[in-house]
């Protein structure tokens, strides 16, 4: 039995002892290792190599829409606050430029298996603008109309209605993710996001009636003024909405990095024990309602394809978290977006002036990235196995990468032994296996194999692992 088919064990004292800052491992190496030395020439070479692979990968497109009508104080995303639709028109013109520069570099017969629109607030784009953007994507890429496609969009229900959701379904979207964070009005006031259960319910019901394959919602624990009683009520409301997936993220309070978070009074944040108890309550209630803990922040219904992929050993991770389409080459489109082509990662300019200036000069708006070396590839493979499936077959891994595991990872095994003493993992000559006690501390386990964590930094880089 794979380790990740077992239920996690919630031990507050154990988790508190291991609650440190660490990466989420949606990539390895993680974004702090990207550098300006990876340029457009390197990206073009990566695309050319991927086109000429023996079996070219399908494509995944991430489109970042950075605009929001109002600021949510917890947010750490790249976004611009405005109510002026002219900003969207300018941005769409530049997305057109980026599409025209980027898309022809990929062989046209490679299907666009996955599309994800994130933000910001993607539904800042009204339906005529959304149709124009989707039409441009369909013009430039081989849009995949069959059931294997995964075309998703993030929605702020305060600025969308049922008619908008139906139109998205008609365009070809078949997955929707709705932000909730917390239904407690006291918490909503503290983070400047007032949103009713009724608004949220309408969108989820219309999405189901419109043929969307998957409806998911996002929650956040650790927000200011959150209490166990209030979060209990939110969880009960969410369970009644019956989404296919629920993501429960831990709030990362990093006001030195994210200006909006300076509006939050740090004294109103839950203390560490309450923060941990909030997550424990989410785990208890969601699992009790029939959701399966996939890992990290993700819960899904037992018949969801994420759960099926995990049980089949095919689950992977990418920048959107756990995925059943991890085999795709990912193209990042728009300001701050990150792509993964072959053995490279690349990121666009993280500010609108820089993004616009590059495209005005006829250049791809790339500002940094990384070409993975052999060691990176080995560690990415290992970390992916642990994060997705909770175990590693040492002989098979050694044979695949042509290495002596005990010699190559001698220091890492020593670090892992410390976690084994707390029964987070079991380790013998054949297998590393994450235990039920360790499932909630996957990031800590993966950190044992991260070659870059010893590099000093003057600024905080990562959120807490719980």
N, C-alpha and C positions, 0 to 999 in steps of 0.2 A: 504494500500500500504506500502510495506517495505521501510524504509528510503533510502536504497541503490539503489532503482530503480529511485530515483530522481537525476537530474544533480547537480553537485557541484557548489557552488557559489564562485568565486574568488574575494576576498576582500584583496588587498595587505596590507592595513593598519592594518586590523584585524590579518592577518597571521603574519605580522612582530611583532606584540605585543606578539604573542604566540610562536614565533620561538625559542624554547629552545632545549637543548640536551635531547634525550629520546630514549628508546628502540624501536625496530621495531616489537617486539612481534611475531617473528617466533616461539618462545617458551615462556612459562611462567611456572616457573621462567626462567629468561633469563640467558645466559651463565655465567655472572659474579658470579652467585650463585652456579655454579657447584663446587664440592670440591673433594679432594683426598680421603676422607673417603668413597666415593662410589667406591667399588672395584669389582674385577672379581666375587667374591662370590655373591655380590648383583646383578650383571648383570645376572649371571646364574639363580638366583632365579627368577628374572623378566621374563626371557625367559621361564623357566619352568611354571610359572604361566600363561603366555600368551598362551602356548601350550595347557593348560588344561582349558582354558576359555570355557564357554558353547558353544559359537560360535567363534572359533579362527579367528583372523583378518587375512586378506591377508597381504602379505609382500611387502615392498618397500625397494629397495637397492640404497643407495647413494655411488658412487665410486669416490674418489678424486684422480685425476691425477695431481701431483704438479708441473710438469715441464713446462717451457716456453722457447722458443727460444730467446726471448729478453724481457727486463723489460718494462712494461707500468708504468710510474711514479705515476699514480693515484692509483695503485692497493694496496689493503689491504688484499689480499688473501694469504694463505699459498702456497708459490711456490718457486721453485729452478730454476735459470737461467742456462741453459746449451744447447749446441748443440750436445752433445755426446750421441748417442742412447744407449750406454752401461749403462747409468744411468737408462734408462727405463727397460732394461733387468733385472737389479738387483731388481728394484722396483716390476716388475711383479712376480719375484720369491717370494718376500715377500707377495704380494697380494695372491698368491697361498697358502702360509702358513696360512694367516689369513682366507681365505675361508675354508681351511681344518679344522681349529680350530673352526670356528664360525658356519658354515652352518649345521653341524650335530646336533647342539643343538636345531634347529627348526624342527618341524614335517615336513616331506617331502611333505605331501599332502597340505600344505599351499601354494597357488599360489603366484608367484612373479608378482603382479599386476603392480608394478611401478618400473622403473629403471631410475636413473639419473646419468650421468657422468659429473662431474664438475672439476674445476681446479683453478689455473693453466690452461693448455691447453690440454684438452683430445685428440685433434688430433695431439699432440706430438707423440702419438703412431701411427706408420704407419699401413697399413692395415693388414699385417701378425701378428703384435703384437696385434692389436685390435681384430682380429679373435680369437687369442689364449685366450685373456682375456674373450671375450664373450663366448667362448666355455667352459671355466672353470666355469663361472657363470651358464651356462646351465647345466653343469654336477652336480653342487652342489645344485641348486634350481629348483623348479618346474616352469620353464619358461612358461609364459602364452601366447599362440599363438593367442588367439582370439582378437576381436576388442576392448575389454575392457581394454587391456593393455595400458600403457603409458610409453614408453621407449624413453627417451630423452637424448640429448647430447649437450653440449656447444661447439661451433666451432669458432676458430679464422680464418677468411677467408683468411688471408695472407698466411696460411700454409695448405690449402686444395684446392682441385679442384673438378670439377663435378664428375669425376670417383670415388673419395673417398666418396662423398655423396651417390652415387648410391650403392656402396658397403655397406655403413652403412644401407641403406634401405633393402638390401638383407639379412643382418644379423638379422634384426628385429626391428631396431630403427624406430619409427614413428613420432618423434618430434625432432626438431632441433632449437637451440637458437643461433643466430649469434651476436657476439659483434660488435658494430659500435662505440659507444660513441659520435663521432662527425665527420662529413665529412669535416669540415673546415680545410684546410691544415695548417693554422697557429696554430690552437689548436692541431692538430696531431703532429706537430713538438715539441710543448711544453710538450707533454706527452709521446713522443717517440713511437708513434703508427701511422705509415703512412699506410693508407688503402684506396683503391679506391672504388668508387661506382660500377665500373664494376666488380671487384672481388666479391663484396657482392651480386650484382644482379645475377651473374652466379650461386652461391651456392643456392640462394633462388629459382631460376627457376628450377634448377635440382632437388632440394628437392621436389617441387610440382610435377614435371614430374615423380618422382620415387615413388610417392604414400605416401609421408609423410602426416600425418593428420594435422599437425600444424607446422607453421614456425613463429618464433618470433625473434625480434631484441631488443637489449639493447642500450639505450642512457644514457648519463650522462650530467647533467647541473651543473654549478658551477666550471667548469674546467678553468685552466689559459688561458687567452687571448680570452675567449668566448665573443661574442657580440650578440646582438639581431639579427642583420642582418645575421651574419654567422649562427646562430642557426636556423633562419628562413629557410635558404637554406637547411640545414641538414634535417629539418622536412619535407620540400617539397620533397626532394629526398626519404626520408623514406616512405612517403605516396604514392609516385609513385611506390615504391617496393611492396606495398600492403601486408605487413605481416599480419598474423592472430592476433598476439599480439605484443604490444610494451611496454617495461618497460622503464621508465624514472626515473633514480636514481639521487638523490642529492649527489654530491661529498662530502665526509667527509674528510677534511684535518686534519689528525692526525699524523704529522711527528714524534712525540715522540713515537708512537706505530709502525709505518710502515716506515722502512728505505728508501724504494724507493721514498716515498713522499718528502724526503729531497732534491730531485733533482728539485722540483717545487719551483719557486720563489713565495713566498706568496704575494708579491706585484703585481703579475700578475693575481691573482684571482679576479673574479668579486666582486664588492662591494655588500653589502646585498640587496640593492634595485634592482640591475641588476640581481643578482642571482634569486631573487623572480620573476622578470619579465620574466626570461628565462623559469621557470616552467609555468608561466601563459601563455606564448606563446605556449608551448607544449600542455597545456590543451585546449586552444582555437583551435589550428589547428587540433589536433587529433579528438576532439569531432566534429569539423566542417566537418571532413572527414568521419564521421560515426562510429568512435570508441566509445565504452562505457567506461567510467571511472569506473573500478571495485573497486578501492580503493588503498590507498598508492601510489605506483609507477606504477600500472598496468592498461593498457588499452587493450581492446579486441574488436573484431568485434561483432556486435549485435547477431550473430548466434553462437558465440563461446560457448563452454561448460562451461567456467568460468562464463559467463554472464547468461547462462541458470541455472546453479547451484545457483547463487546468487538470482535469481528471485524465484527459487524453495525453497530457505532456506536451501540448503545442502552444501553451500560453506564452506571450512575450510582453515586453515593455517598450514603450516609446514615450514621446513627450506629452502625450495625453494620459499616460498611466498604463494600466494593463490593457492589452490589445490582442485580438485574434488575427490581426493583420500586420504582425511585426515583421513580415518578410518583405514589406514594401520599401522602396526608396522614397523618402519623404522630402517634398519640395516645400520650403517655407516661403510664403508670399506675404508681403506687407511689412510694415515697420516692426522691428524687433524679432521677427519670426525666425525659427531655427529649423534647418533642414538636416537630413541625414542621407547622404548619397554614398553607397558602398561603404568604404572604411573611413569616411570623413563626416565631420559635423561642420556646419557653417551658420552664421547668424547675420541677419540684416542690421542696418543702422537702427539704433534704439531711440532715435528722436526724429520727428518729422522733417526738420530742416535738413539733416544729414541724409535722410532717405530720399527726399525730393532732389537734393543737389546731385547725388550720384546718378539718378535717372535722367536729370536734365543734361548731364554730361555724357549720356549714352552708356553708362556703366551699370553693371549689376550692383545693387545697393549693399553688397557684402562688406562687413567691417572686421570680422574675425571668424576663426574656425580652427580646426585641427585635423591633421592627417594621423590616423592611429598607427602606432608602430606595432610590432609583433607582440610585445608585452601587453600593450593596451588591449589588443584583440583577445588575448588569452584571458585577461582579467575580466573583460566585458562578458565573455562567454560564461565564465564561472559565476560572476555576480548575477547574471541573468538567470542561471539555473537555480540559484538559491532564492532569489527574489520571487520567481514565478512558480517553482515546483518544490522548494524546500528541501531538496536533497541533491547530492552530487555523487555519481558513481566514479570513484577515483581511477580505477583501471581504464574505463572507457574514455574518460577525459584525458588521461595521460597518453593513451594511444592516439586519440584524435589530434592532440597538439604536439605529439612526439617529445614528451618531456618526462623526467622523473619527478613526480609530484612532490615527494617528501623533500627532495633537494631544492627544487624550484621555489617551494613555498615554506621553507623551514621556519622563517621568522613569523609568517602568517599563521602557521599551525600552532606555534607557541602562543600567539595572541588568542587563537580560537580555543586553546585549552583552558584559558581563564573563563571563557563563556561556558565551556563544557562543565566547569566546576559548579556553575550555577544552573546546570541542566537546561541551558538554552539550546544546546546542540549535543548530539552524540557523534563520536568520531572514532573510527577504527581504520584499519589499513585499506578497506574497500569503500567506505561510504562516509560522507558527511551528511547528517540528517538534522533538520530543524525540528525541535520538539514542540509539543503543544505549548509549553512555557515560553519557547523562543519565537513563536509565530508573530507576536506583537512587537518583537524587537528585531525584525528582519534587517532594518537599516544598520543596527549595531553589528550584526553578524557580517553583513556585506562589507562594512567598514574595515574589517580585519584584512581584506584583500585589496584595499584601495592604496595604490602606490603614491598617491598625491597628497594624502592627508597630513603628512609631516611638513608640507610647505607652509611657512608662516604667512599670515595675512594681517594687515592693519585694521580691516573691517570685518564685521560678522558676515559669514557667507551662507550659513545654513540654518534652517529651523531646528527646533527640538525634535528628537526622534519620536516622542509621544506628546 
